[in-house]
Amino acid sequence: MAGYLAGWLCTKEDVLKPTTFARYRDHVHNDLIPAFGRLKLSDLRERHITAWNDAELARGRGRTSVYRAGATLSSALNTAVRTRRLADNPARYAIMSRPAAPERICWTPPQAAAFLRHNHDTYGDQLADAFEVLLGTGMRRGELLGLHWPEVYLAERLLLVRWNLTAVDNNHLHLCHPKTKASRNWVSLSARVVAALERRATPARALLPEDAPLEGLVFCQPDGAPLRPQQLLVTLRRRSAEIGLPRIGVHDLRHTAASIMISSEVPLAVVSKTLRHSTLSTTVNIYGHLLPHAARDAVTALCQALDDASPPSAAPDGEASDLPDAA
């Protein structure tokens, strides 16, 4: 098993995103090879995997971590089935079910506005503008940190998402294209977001010859190097705590933007396009619980349609009807 797992991992290095490959690598070397490496591939059974699940949980490991390691094993064994090294995948029914996703925490519009105001009034720095862009567009953290000036069109109030900046192993920065075609798309900019980007453009233009086009990263270190993703999270947590806001993560700013749009009765198809989801069903699955107004509108429309279709001579309950009896 050890040799098979190591070989399978090598085949994944060129086809997975660096962050995903790093997670697979950690699972293979830290979990799977120590647990199953001495077994022959053909000797692995469902009971081995089930026993490992139970042992990991018993020593206090989280269900999500155990599930992810098991899912990596299942993926490796699926390859063995496809290449006919195994007749069946013993992990198919042995890996734990996917744990329920934690409830997403979103700020209310007043909370989001208070956070942006606190950043602007107290700090007025580039991270204040970064948070303005994140909440004003619903962009992902990596998309914001990978944004370059040639992809920003302030006059047209548009920007183009072409890059995603990630930290592999929380250390090595990696710039790559977003993983889906839908993500690589145009984003419309509000007046607030344009103003935030203009504030970033002013010092950038001062370093260039007159009329020279802006270049480099929009949000960066003084020397032009990328900002570290962790820096954005640490700053978000610290500044939100300063004014007593609920603790959230950077990606929750995207959820907050979505919830504000939906609660403002923006059509879900428009929200989906704004967030650049691959399909409308993705948006429904993530944010469908935020649509009580849509449900009310739907049943109201249904009731109205039935009322409109009712014959005008329909009698009230308990009275004879002029309609002929059914044959």
Secondary structure, 3 states (H helix, E strand, C coil): CHHHHHHHHHHHCCCCCHHHHHHHHHHHHHHHHHHHCCCCHHHCCHHHHHHHHHHHHHCCCCHHHHHHHHHHHHHHHHHHHHCCCCCCCCCCCCCCCCCCCCCCCCCCHHHHHHHHHHHHHHHCCHHHHHHHHHHHHCCCHHHHHCCEHHHEECCCCEEECCCEEEEECCCEEEEECCCCCCCCCEEECCHHHHHHHHHHHHHHHHCCCCCCCCCCECCECCCCCECCHHHHHHHHHHHHHHCCCCCCCCHHHHHHHHHHHHHCCCCHHHHHHHHCCCCHHHHHHHHHHHCHHHHHHHHHHHHHHHHHHCCCCCCCCCCCCCCCCCC
